[in-house]
Amino acid sequence: MNILIVEDEDLAVKKIRKTLQAVDEHAVVAGVTDSIESTVSWLQQNTPPDLILMDIELADGQSFEIFKLTEVKSPVVFTTSYDEYALKAFKVNSIDYLLKPVQKEELQAAMDKYRKLKETYTVQESSSGSVSLDKLVKELKEKLQPKEYRKRFLVKLGQRLVSIEVEDIAYFFSDGRLNFFMTHDNKKFVVDYTMDELEDMIDPQQYFRISRSFYVSAASIDKIDDYFGNRLILGLRPALDKEAVVSREKVSDFKKWMGK
């Protein structure tokens, strides 16, 4: 197996070389690059390796830039010095990466898991069996650079505009014509976004979409009762003269969300 190591720390390169030999004595380090520029150049001038071990933070920027500058035709296992929270985020996404310093068991597990997942993320395969990882890189980048969610909404209050902090919002709902949110102190405001647009604006850790017409926060839920059709019905605070029903297909995920 021919491997390209993309790493800007000499000690890390030595560690990876040693660990590779312990994991696979037939592994050959085909090259070592230490920057975005040198990696792009190497990939353009050499036969694609079987695998790339790629550090995320390089001296001249994040290695994701490499994928914008040249076609990467090889499977990639990323390495990083990020903390355990980031590591768990990648685990949830079913993609392994290595936390430096690279350990033998972790490298072996990452390589084994990547082989199993490779077909899932393959976008195209050339006659040589190389793989385009555009989708994989995009998902990894989204995980590494967490999305920024709205912190406040600007809404009308009479003839004035007021800014409402998201943490003050109990829930969002629709009456079929307009969309609203209710604050914890029982004030209702029209929000100028569709329910689908709100899905990209509000943190799913803080709000759960129980149906097409409702997003609720955990703090807004006063009680949870069984409802016909294998659904749930929620008692909200502040109270609302509209049933807040968890749709059948969302019940399982809602229970997990409430149990976090």
N, C-alpha and C positions, 0 to 999 in steps of 0.2 A: 504494500500500500504506500503510495507516494503522498506525502503530506507537506503542505505549505504552512509555515508558522508566521503569523502576523503579530508581532510583539515588539514593543519599543524598550523593554527592560532586559538587559543582558542576563541578569540572574534568572529571570522568569523563563527566558529561552533555554538556558541550561537545564532548568528544572523540568520543562516540558519535554526536552530531548530525552532526558533520563527516564521520565515517567513513561514516555512512548515505548521505549525499549523494554521496559518492564511489562507493559500491557501487550505489546505485539513485537516480537523480536524481528519480524520481517518488515516492520514499518521503516520507510526511508524518508528522511527529511529532504524534500526536493528543493527547498529554498526557505530563506528567512527574510522577511521585510519588516521595516520598523516605522512605516508611515503610510499615509494615504497615497502619496505620490509614488513611492517606490513599489507599493503593492499593485497599483494600477499598471505601472510599467512592467512589472514581472508577469502579471496575468496576460498582458497583451503580447508578450514575447515568448511565452512558454506554453507547453501543452498543459491543459487543465489537470491539476492534481486530483487524486481520489478524494481527498478531504482537506479542508482548510480549518486550522485552529486560529481563530481571529480575536484578538483583544478588541474591546469596544472603544476604549479611550486611548487614542494614539497622540503623539506629540503635536500633530497638525490637525487634530479634530477627531470626531467620532467616525469609526470605520464604516458606518452606514453610507457615508459619502462615496465610498468605493463603488457601491452598487449603482450610483448615479452616473459615474464616470466611465464605467466599462461593464461588459457583460461578465457575470460570475457564473461559471458553468459547473461548479463543484459544490457538493454538500458542505455546509459550514457549521462548526460548533464554536459558539462565542465564549470568550473568557472575560471575566470582569472582576473588579474589586468591590462591587456594590455589596450592600449589607444583606442580611438574611431576609428582610422584608421584600426586597426586589427578587431575591432568589425564589421565595415562595410564589410570587406573582408569575414567574416563568413556569414554575411547577404546575400551577393551576391551568396555565395555557398549554400544558402537555408538551412543552419543549424544554429540554435540559440545556443548561449552560454550566460552565465551570467557574467556581469561585477560586480565585488565586490565593495562595499557591496551589497549583493543580495537584490533586492527590490521585494515586493509582486507581483506587476503587471508583472514584468519581469519573475519571476519564473513561474507564472501562464501561461504566454504566451509561455515560453520555453517548459513547460510540454505539453501544448496543441499542439504546433507545432511539438514536437517530436513524439507524438502519430500519427500524420498524416504522418510524414516522415518515421516512423520506417519501414513500409513495403518496402519502396523504397530501404533502405539500408540493409534489412535483407538478409543475405547470407545463413543462415540455421536456422531452428527452431527445438528445441527439443520437446518432448512430453509435457513438462511442459510449453512450450510457451516462453522459453528463447531465446535470440537473440545473434548471433555472429556479432560483429560490426567491423570486420577487415577492411572492405572497408571504413566505416565511419571514423575510426581512421586514416587510411592512408590519406584520403582527408583532415581531420582536421590538421594533421601534416604538410601536404604540404602548407596549408594556414598559419599556425602559423610560419613556418620556410620558409619564402619566398625563391624562387629559385634564385640561383646566375647565372646571365647571363654573356656572354663573354664581356670583356671590351676592348679587342683588338684582332687583327688577325695578324699572322706572314705570310707574303707573299713574293714572289720573285720579285725583281726589278733588271733585268739583271742577273748578277752573284751574287748579294747580297740578303740577307734576310732583310726585313724591317718590323717594327711593326706599324700597323695602328690602331689608336683608333677608337672604334665603333662609337663614336659621330661624327667622320669625314666622315662616310660613308653615302652617299645619298640613295642608293638603291642596292639591290642584284638582279641579273638576270641570266638566263640560255639561251644559244643559241642552246640547244639540245644536245651538246657534252660536253661543259665545263661550269662551273659556275663562275661568276664574281661578283665583286662589283665595284661601281663607287663612288669616293669620291666627296665631295662638290666642290673641286677645279678641277674637271674634269680629274681625273686620274683613269685608269681602271686596276684592278688586278684580276688575277685568284685566286679563293678561292678553297682549296682542300677539300670541303665538298659538299655533295648532298644538294638539296633544302630541303629535309625532315630532314636531320641532322641539318641544320641551324635553323629549327623551334624550336629546343630545346636549341639553343645557344643564340638567340637574343630576347630581351625584346619585348613582344607583345604590350606593351604600346608605344614603340618607332617605331616599324616596323609592317606593316600589309601585310599579304600574299594575294595579290589580285588575284593570279592565281597560277598554278603549277610552273610557271617560273619567278615569280616576288615577291620580298618583297620591299615595299617602305616606306620611312619615310615621315612624314607630311611635313617636310621642303623641301623635294624634289619635291613636287607637285606644279606645276605652274598653272595648270587649270584642270577643270573636265568638261567633256562634255558627253551628252547622246550618246549612241552608239547602233547600231541595236541589236536586240535580248535581249532587256531589260538590256543591259550592260552599262558600263561607260568606257570612254577612257580618259586617263590621259596625260597631257602634263608635262613632267618631266624636272627638271633642276639639273644637266646638261642635255642637250638634248641627246636623244639616237635614233639611226636609227632602232628602234624596237618598235612596238606598245605595250604600257602598258595598257592592257585591264582588267578591273575588271570583273571577271566572274559573271554570272547571280546570282548564289547561294550565292555570297559573297557581293553583292551590299548593302543589308540591313545592314549587320554588318559593312561594310566599312563606310557607312554614319554615323553610330553611333560612330565609332572610330574617324572619322574626326571631329565630333561634340563635343568631350570631351573637 
